Amino acid sequence: METTQSRYEDFLKIRVLPEVLTHHLGRHDDLPALTQYVASEKSWKTLTYRELYERVQRWRKAFCKFNLEKGSRVAMLLPNCIDAICFDQAALACGLVPVPLHAVDTPGSSAFILNDSEARVLVTAKYLKWKGIRQADTLANLKAVIITDDSIPEDDRVNNADINVCTLAEWLEASENVTITDIDIDPQDLAALVYTSGTTGRPKGVMLTHENILENAKGVMGNIRPNPDDKWFSFLPLSHTFERTTTYYLAMGMGNQIYFNRNILQIIDDLHYVRPTILMSVPRIYERVYAKLNDKLAKKGALTRYVFNWAVEVGWRRFCKENGLPVEHTWRECLDGIMADWLDEKVGTSLREVFGGIKPHAFISGGAALNQTVARTFIGLGIQIFQGYGMTETSPILTVNKEHQNDPSTVGMLLPNMQLRLGDNDELQVKGPCVMKGYWNRPDATADIFTEDGWLKTGDQADILPSGHVRIKGRIKEIIVTSTGEKIPPADLEMAIESDPMFAQVMAVGEGLPYISLVAVLELERWKELAKELNLDPNDPKSLNAKLVHQTLLRKVKKLTRGFPQYGVPRALILTLTPWSIENGMLTPTLKLKRRIIKARFQDDINKLYETHAG
């Protein structure tokens, strides 16, 4: 009988990424590997590990027909699906370097990456997506485009110039009789060229090797280890290294089953169906669920809210005892043994129902800081969240909390195969096998991110606690320094304010200015309710600037930030109803604020705000 330990020991033997699939052959042929929803059949379909391998072999033949040199770049612009895995596994087995493109990126950005990486092949789902990229720029290196889910319009073929564009079915069928050429893959070979989304400037191609990625997965399992029967739910884009390393390579290497989300709008329905035990997510997803939960709770009676808070308190107290954290003592503590199960059934099940109704093994949060109130609520109600931290340049995970040593106020403990130190200005610096080879064709940028003695500079300020847990204080470049010399890390402040459903998105401003202000996107329905309460027309743009509105919202902000030093509490607001998105250039593909762009957009309002103060 296989155990978690035996699966883990097998994983440790994997040298290159194609082996996350091939090492299962002959032992786990019939285990379910990948499951996705097939719209044409209106049902979920699963491939076993053997079936997946056979499908990958067809893709390998197709790649072999191109006679590309080892190390050639091939790009993928696909949603999370079986085809995306087949592309990646086949390309890697052929000695090629996958270049994952962001599905939500602009055609111009995708064209830039194709040109910068000198990609020879592009595989994408829709013809219109390819057409937009083709029109954005000249693509001198691209020789072939494969369309997986669409037909090729006959009247547009002439516009593809010297690029061979065909459907996936045509591509695979044309290579059925091709003999696969075995390629010797070395752990130091490039396994991905991942372009950072970048909050400023052009994206840079991060060069990650087979060893980088596999060592990262192995390091993660030093802190959190999947069980053989764990089920993973994949909804973060596979163009993100966080999702690729964990929900793909790690999960597949451990022989787990991976389910692909149909689309973000159906995520709740899919979670109910899948009932995952492991989930990789960004804080925004947990925060949105919490905001809706909080919104519903606010409309309930006082008794319901009392029972809810009691359930969270009891669950959180149990969690703290299990993880060696300071325990919150109240007069109700003596009733924990009697009331815990009843409270969990009355309250905890309602939150867990959102995620399929089970107590999961591990839900991971990464990419940004997790609001502590959100963490306390989820954990208290039986959904254990493990916060982690990393960057694309480190494949990507550096730290993650451990089972039975989970401190949600930190980003966890360093992976056992990495080294950590604090440099100037408390900057977190790292060294080890997960660190990238460098930036593609950017020697100056590569030199800039490393210290003279070879440590990678993360750009984040941090504390390393006696327990070994790491606490991130903020991005060095993002820390706001007011004209009075006070230093305010904006992320924690913004996170606290966004826990209220009124504020859909917020960004603190105040660099070189006398106090902190807030640019805030209001949630539309909540704004309509507030405007009605204040006898204002919600459709009149002037209503957003009404003095009473600002006074009301500043009181709310003050309450939300009561744990922050007075100099860090926003004293003025700039309000808008237009959300910041990837499409309008305000967010990166990983949903981080493009602060420079947002600030430029609201610069006139900011100037007027502080001119008024000066007057």
MARBA-528883 format. One record per residue: x, y, z of N, C-alpha, C in turn; residue in one letter. Coordinates in steps of 0.02 Angstrom, whole numbers, plus 50000, padded with zeros to 5 digits. Atoms other than C-alpha are relative to their C-alpha. Example, Ala and Ser with C-alpha at 12.3 -4.5 7.8 and 13.67 -1.06 7.14 Angstrom:
! MARBA-528883
500454994150000506154977550390500455006050000a499584994149997506844994750357499615005550037s
END
This chain:
! MARBA-528883
500424994050000500005000050000500445006350000m499614993950005500675016949949499815004950055e500124994949948500855030650077500245006849974t499764993350017501185049250072500765000049997t499275000249998502995045550118500294996449939q499735003750057503245032649980499935004049935s500094995750059502525044449849500525005650000r499514994549993503645058349915500704997549982y499335002850015505195047149906500084998849925e499975000850072504765043049725500105006749965d499944993350029504585061549686500725002450004f499324997649990506325064949755500484997249948l499575003150051507045053649619499935003349931k500124996850065506345064349477500555005049985i499444995650019507755073349384499795005649953r500224995150049506855082349242499234999749996v500724999249995505065088349220499574994949962l500425005150032504425075449092499894993950045p500075005849956504695062549228499445000750051e500574999449955503285069849334499414995949973v500505004350031502195060349210500254992949990l499785006750021503255045949149500174995350057t499825004549945503775039449320499394996350028h500615003649978501955034049348499854994049955h500165005450048501945022349197500174993250028l499915006849975501735004149241499804999150073g500195000549929501255008349421499335003550013r500604996049987499885021449414499615001349935h500314999050066499225019049236499265002050005d500724999049997497405018949290499785005450050d500194994649954497475032949418499765006049960l500234994050035496475048449368500525005550005p499494994850002497655062349315499685006949992a500284993550016496715076949236499264999549985l500724999850012494865081349235499805007049978t500254993550022494035095149136499284999249974q500695000150024492285099749082500005000749924y500064999850073491885096048899499325002949983v500634996450012490565108748847499574996449948a500395003250054490055099348689499634993850025s500315006149973489635083948793499635001450066e500324997849937489015093748946500164995250057k499805004649946490015082549062500745000850014s499304999849980491665081149154500344993649974w499635005650027492965069949072500694999650033k499365001249965494505062149152500474995849958t499475004150030496135055749080500404996750056l499555003449954497125042649174500725002049983t499304998550014499015044249185500244996749936y499815003450062499215031449045499695003649940r500334996550055497945040348934500325006849987e499674993650008498785056948966500674999149965l499355001350031500485049748920499914998749925y500115001650071499795042848756499815006249960e500184993850034499035059748713500625004449992r499384996050003500685068448753500454997449944v499595002850053501565056448634499795002549932q500244997250064500465062748490500265007149992r499744993250004500985080548531500764999949988w499275000650011502815075148538500154998849927r499905001350071502695068248362499925006349959k500144993850037501965084648302500585005050008a499424995549989503385094548382500614997449963f499425002950034504675082348311500005001649925c500054998650072504035085848135500285006849982k499734993450013504585103948152500775000149996f499275000449999506405098348175500325006150033n499734994349963506715112248300500624997950039l499405001449960508405113248384499834999750074e500085000249927508525108748567500095007150028k499964993349971508205124448670499595005249965g500444995250034507045132648543499405001550043s500574997949960505645142448622499344998849963r500685001050027503815137748594499515002950050v500444996249956502405148448664499314996950005a500675002549988500735143748739499565005650026m500494995249976499215155048758499334996350004l500585004349991497885143348826499705000850069l500285000449932496665142348970500264993650034p499805006249965496995129149104499584994249973n500365005650032496555113049016500494994449985c499595005750016497185096048961500495001649944i499554998150055497905103448801500605003950025d499454996149973498965115448903500534995450031a499535004849970499755100748997500344996049945i499715003850055500005090848836500535004149964c499514995550031500875105848756500645000150042f499424999149957502025108048905500424993650005d499645006349992502465089748930500354998049935q499705001850064502775086848744500595004449983a499464995350014503825102448724500624998450042a499445001549955504895098148876500354993549980l499715006450019505135080148819500405000649935a499644998850062505735086948650500595004750009c499444995649987507025097948734499865007249983g500194993250016506065113848693499875003950064l500114995749941505775128648809499315003249996v500664997050000503955132848846500035007450022p500084993049982503505151348852499265001150013v500724999149985501825152948942499805007449996p500254993250006500865168648891499385000850045l500594998549958499555177049001499385000649956h500614999950040497815173748931499655006850001a500344993649993497225190748993500435005849975v499564994750022498695200448921499755003249935d500184996550062498515212948779500354996749941t499655002750059498945207448600500705002949992p499344996950006500375219948602500514997050047g499555003049952501125212548759500184992949980s499865006850023500955194848691500495000149941s499554999450058501795200248528500715001750023a499344998349974503215208048627500364993850027f499705006049971503525191848722500204995049946i499835004550055503465181448562500645002249965l499404997450033504765192748483500614999750045n499444999949955505855194448637500284993050012d499795007049988505905175648666500224996449936s499875003050066506105172148479499644993449993e500405006250002504715159248493499884997949928a500095002750067504565147948341499284997649988r500685002850005502835140748378499565003250052v500504997649952501265147448460499414995349998l500615003949994499835136548521499505004150040v500514996049966498245145948565499314997349985t500665003150005496395142148584499585003049944a500454996650046495515155148475500365003649944k499694996750057495905161648303500025007650009y500024992849990495385179348351500575002450045l499444998449956496695179148488500645000549959k499424999850043498025175048360499975006049953w500084994550047497345187948238500195006750033k499834993949964497505201648370500755000750010g499274999949990499315196948406500355001549933i499714999050066499715196248220499975007349978r500094993050020499035213748195500385004850045q499664995549953499975220648346500735001349981a499304999150015501725218048277500224994949947d499705004850045502825209448149500344994550041t499755005749961503305192048209500494996049956l499515002650047504905187748115500214992850015a499755006649981505365171948213499474994650000n500545004849994503665163648221499884996449934l500075004050060503465149348097499334996349996k500625003850000501865140648151499555002050058a500514998649949500255143948247499494994349999v500485005649993499145129848311499395002650038i500634997749969497315133948350499644993950028i500275006149969496585121448474499244999549999t500735000349989494745126248490499615004049947d500324995750049494295135248329500184997749930d499835001450070494265134148140500405005949972s499604994850033495335144348020499575003249945i500404996850053494335157047918500385000049933p499665000550064494755153747736500195006849971e499884993450029494625172047689500565003950035d499474996449964495965176747817500684996449994d499375003850004497275163547777500555003949966r499514996350038498135174947655500375005150043v499704994949956498495187347796500514997150049n499525003249955499545174647891500714999849971n499344999350031500995177847769500384993350000a499585006050002502395165147795499914995550061d500125003949939501695158247957499484994649985i500455005650011500895141047946499494999750057n500535000149949499225141948039499544994249986v500435005950009498235125948065499644998450065c500365002249940497025117848186500404994650035t499665005249961497605106048323499894993149967l500155006550030496725091348237500434999049937a499595000450061497635095148072500734998850018e499295000449980499305097048160500174993050025w499875006749973499165080548255499934994649947l500125005150051498475070848108500584999749950e499464999750049499885076647993500644996750024a499375002749973501195069348109499924993050029s500135006749971500435052348150500564995149986e499495004950020501825043048059500715002350016n499344997449981503255053448129500304995750055v499655003749948504555044048232500265005050052t499784995649947504895052048400500754999450010i499284999849988506695057348425500115001350075t499854999149929507285054948604500555005250009d499544994549987508185070148671500284999250071i499705000449933509405069848817499875006650036d500174994049961508735082048947500435000250062i499584999049940509885088949081499625004350050d500344995849950509235096249246500175007449994p499814993050007510165112349203499725003249937q500304997250060509245114449038499415004650019d500574995649988507955128349027499354996049994l500655003450000506205122049069499435005049989a500514994950010505275138549052500335006849994a499834993050004505465156549002499365003650020l500624997149973504175165249112500105007650006v499944992750000503905183749084499635002950060y500304996749942503605193949241499505005149975t500534995450021502025204049231500235007250007s499694993449994502955219249297499505005650013g500434994249986502125234249379500255006149964t499734994550039503265245549278500434997149944t499555001950054504165244149112499804993649964g500115006150039504275229648990500134993850043r499875006249962504155211849059500684997149983p499355003350009505765202049081499894992550002k500055007250002505965183749037500434996750053g499645003549946506425173549191500194993049976v499755006550023507505158549145500004995050058m500055005249948507005143449250500194993349970l499775006650022507835126449235499564994550029t500345005849972507145109049266500164999450075h499805000649930508145108749427499685005450043e500324994649963507485125749483499304998150022n500715001349987505675120349470499914993850044i500075006149960505875102749538500255000950071l499764998749933506915108549685499505004350039e500514996149966505555121149724499434995650023n500545004649981504215107749723500224995550058a499745004349946505305096449832500075003950065k499954995849940505645110849950499335001350032g500684998849973503795114749968499764994050039v500235006049966503495096750017500384998850065m499695000149934504705099350160499575003550052g500454996449955503355110650233499294997449998n500685002650008501715103950162500044994349949i499935005950044501565086650086499314997149982r500655002850021500065080549982499944992650016p500155007049991499245063950020499824996849933n500145003250064498975051049882499305001349973p500684999150024497095054149876499785007449998d500184992950004497165073249876499775001849930d500254997450064496195082349740500165007549997k499814993050010496825098949670499505003449953w500444996150043495765112549593500415005649969f499574995350035496635123049461499585005649968s500344994350031495965140449424500475005949988f499504994950015497485152049436500324998349933l499725001450066498225153749261500664996150003p499395004050003499555140949217500595004049973l499454995650020500565155549148500365002850061s499694997849938500945159649330500414994250029h499555005249974502415150049404499724996850063t500315002749939501475148049569499564994149984f500465005350019500135137549484500374994349965e499645005150037501345128349369500394995450047r499585004149956502525122649506499594995650046t500385003649948501185117349629499444995849971t500605003650022499505112749551500134995749939t499835004150058500365105449398500574995250016y499425004549993502125098549426499994996250066y499995003349935501995094849612499434994950005l500595004549995500235087549603500084994049955a499925005650046500615077049450500564995350023m499455004249975502265071049522499794995550057g500255004049944501335064949676499434995349981m500535004650023500045055749570499305002250021g500664997449980498595066949624499575001549938n500474998150053497055071349522499925007649999q500054992850009496945089049451499365001649961i500614997750034495285097149406500105007149975y499954993350028495215112349292499345003750005f500594995649996493995126449327499775001849929n500264998250066492835129949180500165007349984r499824992950005492995148749203499865003150067n500034996949934493085160949346499295001450022i500694998749982491215164649338499644993950028l500315006249976490825146449376500404996650055q499545002949952492115144049511499634997050060i500375002749943490835141549651499674993449982i500325006250022489875128349552500534994549994d499485005050010491495119549508500294997650067d499765002049934492105119649688499524995250033l500515004649972490465111449741500074993149969h499955006450034490715097949610500644996350018y499345003149990492575094749637500124998150072v499865000949929492645096349827500764998950011r499275000949997494535099349821500264999850072p499665000149934495685095649967500605004750000t499444995350005497095106849902499835005349948i500174994450044496885123949825500555005350004l499554994350003498145137049769499595006249982m500414994150014497405154349775500395006350018s499754993549980497775172749791499535002750054v500424997549946497115182449942499345002949978p500614996650023495835191649837499404995349999r500565004850003494785175849817499714998950070i500235001049931494705172550004499665006450026y500274993649976494375191050036499315001449971e500664999050031492915191449914499484995650034r500465004449965492115176349996499845002850070v500094997149933492385184450167499555006249996y500404993950005491645201050108499264998449990a500695002150011490065192350045499704997050064k500225003049937489955182450207499855005450051l500084994549953490175198250309499395004249983n500574996150024488875207150204499354996750021d500595003749980487585193550236499905000350075k500035000149927488015193250420499745006650027l500224993449977487725211950436499255000849997a500734999550008485915209350382499634995250047k500315004749953485615195750513499905003350068k500124997549933485045198150691500614999550045g499444999849953486175201150840500194993050025a499875006749975486005183050900500414996049949l499635003550053486595176050733500725002249997t499324997450002488105187450733500404997850061r499675002349938488495182550913500234992849992y499835007150009488455163950871500574999249950v499475000350051489525166750716500685001750031f499374997849971490865176250811500254995150053n499825005049949490825163250950500324993949966w499745005850037491105149250823500715001449976a499344998250023492595158450749500495000050059v499574999649941493305161650923500214993050024e499855006849976493185143250974500474996449952v499575003250050493935136950811500695002949998g499354996750001495325149750815500414998150062w499655001849938495745145350996500294992949993r499765006950009495885126850951500605000149952r499464999550049496985131250801500645002650033f499414997149966498145141950909500344995050046c499725005149956498365127951034500384994749960k499695005250042498775115550894500645002449967e499434997350037500055127350816500475004150043n499544996749954500905134350971499975007649997g500084992750003500205152050950499685002550064l500334997249941499625163851088499254998849997p500715001949997497885158451143499595005850027v500474994849979496455170851158499544997150054e500415002549945495625168151328499405004650011h500614996349984493825173351358499614995950051t500405003649949492515168651487499654994049970w500355005650032491745156951356500454993949990r499525005450013493315146251349499824993550036e500185005949961492655134451482499454995849966c500545003550036491225129951363500234996849934l499755002350065492345125351216499854992649988d500095007250008492245106651245499294998049988g500725001550007490355106951255499735002849935i500314996350055489985119451117500354999449933m499604999850062491355116750987499654996649941a500315003750056490475103350882499355003349978d500644996950017488785112050890500125006549960w499854993750034489535128850838500284998749930l499715001650065490515120750698499454997849951d500555002450043488945112250631499555005849980e500454994450014487915128250643500325005249954k499674994450035489215140150570500544997749951v499445002050042490765131550502499804996749935g500225003650060489825120550380499775004849945t500254995250050489065135850294500575002949959s499424997550037490775142750247500324994449959l499685005650036491495125750200499584997849940r500445001850055489985122950088500195003849936e499784996150058490655136749974500554996349963v499435003550030492185125849943499884992549992f500175007050012491275109449924499784996150060g500295003149941490765105550101500454995450039g499555004449962492315096750166500535004250035i499434996749968493745101150282500614998349958k499455001450046495185102950159500654998450035p499335001449975496965096950182500395006550007h499614993849998497775113550135499765004749945a500134994650048497205129550052500575004950008f499404995849998498715140050007499825007049974i500094993150022498725158949991500685003049985s499364997050019500125167649896499885005749951g500044994550049500505182349783499935006850031g500094993749963500075195649912499844998250072a500145001349929499785197550099499264998450010a500685002049984498235189450172499755003950061l500304996349944497095199850282499924995450060n500005004249941497235193350460499304998450026q500705001449980495375195050497499714994549957t500235005150046495005184650344500314993350019v499665006249981496305171650395499694997150063a500285002349936495605170650573499314997049990r500675002450011493835168350509500004993349964t499975006250038494245154850381500274994350044f499695005249959495375145250499499554998150058i500455001449944494165146950644499414995749980g500585003850024492805139250536500204993849962l499815006750024493825124250482500334999749932g499645000050063494695129750322500705002650014i499324998049982496545129850360500365002949940q499644996550053497455142550253500745000550020i499284999449990499345141850237500255005749956f499754994450039500105158350185500734998649980q499325000950025501675157950078500235006349965g499694994250031502835169749988500534997849950y499485001550049503945169749835499995004949943g499964995850059504335177249667500184995649940m499865003950060504455171049488500734998049997t499275001250005506355172349500500254994550046e499805005549956506375158849635499554993949990t500345006050026505265146249543499344997850032s499924993349972504275153849640500045000250076p500134999749927504025148749823500655000250039i499434999549955505265153949956499824997850071l500235001949933504285151950117499274997949997t500715001849992502665143650167499924997150070v500115002649933501905139250333499974992450000n499995007349992502075121450397499384997650035k500545003249961500745109650458500234999450072e499884999949927500665111150648500485005550022h499604994049983501775126650639499765005849956q500314995150045500565137850545499865006550037n500124993449972500665156150593499765004749945d500284996150055499495165950478500225007249998p499754993150001500255182650529500685000449965s499365000350036501835177050436499894996549933t500025003750064502225169950264500344993350007v499755006749988502915154350346500754999550007g499305001549989504605146250356500354998549934m499615001150060505985145150227499994992749979l499955006850024506005129850116500674997050023l499395002949970507295117550186500614999949954p499425000250045508375117950029500235007049978n499814993150018508565137050023500355003550059m499684995949949509585150150119499705007049999q500344993649991508965166750186500435004650043l499674995149957509715182750255499675006849990r500234993150006509295201050284500595004349980l499484995550022510315213850189499865007150023g500124993049983510315232750193499265001549999d500704997949996508675240650243499534994150013n500395006049984508085223550306499734996549937d500235003350061507945217450127500124992550004e499955007250001507605198850113500424997949939l499575002550053508965190250011500054992450005q500035007350000509015172049957500524997049954v499535003850041510155158949884499794992750003k500175007150000509885140949832499804997549931g500135003150065509385128849693499375002249965p500624997650032507705137249660500105006749964c499884993350028508495153749605500144999449925v499965000050073508355157449418500735000649974m499354999050032509815157349296500125007449984k499944993050017509455175549255499435002249955g500504997450046508415186449140500234998949928y499855001450070508335181848956500265006249964w499694994650039509515192948856500025006750037n499984993849960509565205549000500554999550053r499465000849951511295204249080500035005650051p499984994449953511175221549159499474999050055d500545001249952509495217449241500174994150046a499795005849959510195200749299500515002150052t499484997649952511705209149378499695004250055a500304995449952510585221949463499644996350057d500415003449949509535208949555500414995650046i499565004149957511025199549628500505004450037f499474996649963512225205349763500684997849972t499335001850024514095204749731500214993050020e499825006849978514215188549830499474994849981d500435005050030512815180149732499324998750031g500675000949971511235182249836499505004049959w500534996650037509615186749748499635004850046l500344994949960508815202849811499264999849983k500725000650012506935200949833499655006849992t500334993550001506565219549852499485000950054g500484999649945505515215850006500365000850067d499774999549931505825221450184499684994550042q500285005549961505605207650311500304999750070a499745002149934505835201650490500044992450000d499965007249990506435184150530499924998750074i500175001149930505635178550693500444994550030l499605005349968506535167550821499764992949981p500275006550019505385153250768500214997949930s499825001350070506055154550590499485002449951g500524997250043504435161850523500235006849974h499824993750033504625176550403499385004549997v500544995150005503565192150413500215005549950r499854995050051503545203450259499725006750022i500224993249980503475222050298499775004249941k500224996350059503235228150120500545000549948g499534998750054504035231649953500395006350015r499584994249985505495243349978499815005849955i500174994650047505015253249822499305002850011k500694997849992503195254449876499885003650066e500104996949934503425260550055499955007649991i500134992850006502705278050067500365003750055i499674995649951503795291150152499695006949994v500334993550002502795306650196500515005650009t499554994249992503525324150203500215001050072s499824999649929503565322350392500484994550020t499515005349988504725307150375499714993550024g500315006249978503465293950426500004994949941e499985005250050503595277250333499394995450007k500625003949998501995268050288500024994749945i500085005250051501965251050198499264999849979p500704999250019500365252850096499594993649998p500385006250012499885234550069499564998150059a500405002049941499315230750248499425004950011d500524994849993498355247150256499434998849950l500505001150052497475243750092499604993750012e500325006449987497085226050141499475000750055m500474999049945496245231550303499385003649976a500574996150025495135243850210499584995949953i500375004150048494665231550073499604994450032e500405005149966493965219650204499275002250006s500694997550000492415230850201499744999749928d500255000850069491315226750049499865006549964p500094993650033491055245350016500585001649954m499404998250037492845246649953500234994149956f499815005450046493125235949798500764999849990a499284999450010494915242149771500235006650030q499744993749972495995255049859500755000349989v499284998850003497725262649843500175006150041m499784994449958498585273449972500505004249961a499524995350029499525288949914500245004750055v499744995349951500595301650006500755000749999g499284999450005502405300049950500225007349996e499764993149998503265316449997499475005150017g500574995649984501605323750054499874999750075l500064999449927501025328850228499594994550034p500405005249968499795314550257499794994849948y500225005450044499075298550184499295001249976i500674999850028497575298950068499864993349965s500215006450029496615285149982499635001249935l500395000450061496075282549803499604993550004v500425005849987494595270749815499484998949944a500535002150044493495261249693499444997250043v500555002349958491795259149775499624994449964l500425005350027490755243449751499325003049982e500564996250028489295249149644499364999350041l500635000949963487835241449739500035003050069e499934996949933488515246849907499985007649995r500034992750011488745264449837499285002349992w500704998250010486935264849781499625000050066k500325000349934486375259649956500195006050042e499774994449960487455272950037499705006649974l500284993950029486865286549917499275000850019a500714999849981485065282149955499925002050073k500024998249929485395283150143500135007450010e499804993049992486155300550119499595004749956l500454996150042484755306350002500375003249941n499624997750058485935307949854499834995749939l500115003650062485765302849672500644996049984d499395004050011486985288249647500265000649928p499804999550070487015291449458500305006849983n499714993450010487575309549478500744999950021d499295000249982489495310349470500175004750057p499854995249947489435325249589499884997050069k500155003149935488745313949726500624997050032s499385003049973490445305449743500435005150037l499604994849968491185322049795499635003650056n500394996849947489825326549920500374999550067a499654999749936490545331650088499764994650047k500295005049955489355320150181500244992949983l499755006550021489935305250078500704998950026v499315000649978491755308550117500054999450076h500005000549926491395311150302499804993050022q500265006649982490415294950311500524994549986t499525005250019491735284650220500655000750039l499404999149959493185292350317499914997250070l500145003149934492345286950479500084992449995r499945007250011492245269450407500734997949993k499295001350009494075270050353500375000350067v499674999249935494595276150525499884993950044k500175005949961493695261550606500384993849975k499665005750030494465249050485500755000050014l499274999449991496225255650519500185001950072t499884997949931496085257950706500634996950030r499395003249974497565246150734500645003049972g499414997050032498735257050629500195006450037f499804993649970499775271750692499625005849968p500414994550023498865288250676500255003049934q499734996950061500055294750542499874995749938y500135004450056499605279750434499274999549980g500725000250015497715282450436499835005249948v500174995150053497065290550275499545005550026p500384994249977496375307950303499575003149945r500404997350055495615311350131499894994549948a500195005150048494805301749989499935002849930l500184998850070494725301649800499604993949979i500465005650011493245291049746499844999149925l500185001750069492825282249583499574993750001t500415006150007491605268849523500274995649944l499715003850055492705262749379500534995250027t499535004849972493585246549430500675000249963p499345000850030495445244249398500064992849976w499985006750030495745229549284500644999149959s499445001550045497045220949178499895003549933i500164997250066496135227049023500135007549996e499884992750004496245245449069500705002050025n499304998749986498065243649119500165001750072g499894998149930497845246649306500254994250043m499785005949963498215228749362500474995849958l499585005050034499555216049319499594993749990t500355006450007499015198649260499944996150065p500075003349934499295193049441499595004350048t500474995849962498055206449499500335004750050l499674995049958499355217649580499865007049971k500114993150022499085236449574500605002549960l499474996350035500085245749442499995007150028k500064993849961500365259849565500195006249959r499784994250039501295271249446499465002149950r500524998550049499915269949315499385002950034i500594997549964498505272449441500125007150026i499844993349975499385287249519499985005249944k500014995450057499625295249348499295001549978a500704999050020497785292649308499655004950046r500354995749951497255301849467500445005850023f499534995049978498705314149476499685007050009q500334993549994497615329549445499585000350063d500425000249939496415324349584500445000350062d499545000149942497875321049701500285007150011i499744993249994498615338149664499495004750031n500534995649973496955346849697499874998650074k500145001949931496715337049858500505003350047l499494997349955498365342549933500075007649994y500024992750005498215360349865499475002850046e500544997949954496585361749961500254999850071t499735000749932497475355650117500495005850015h499514994849989498885368150093499675006850007a500354993649994497645382250071499645000650065g
END
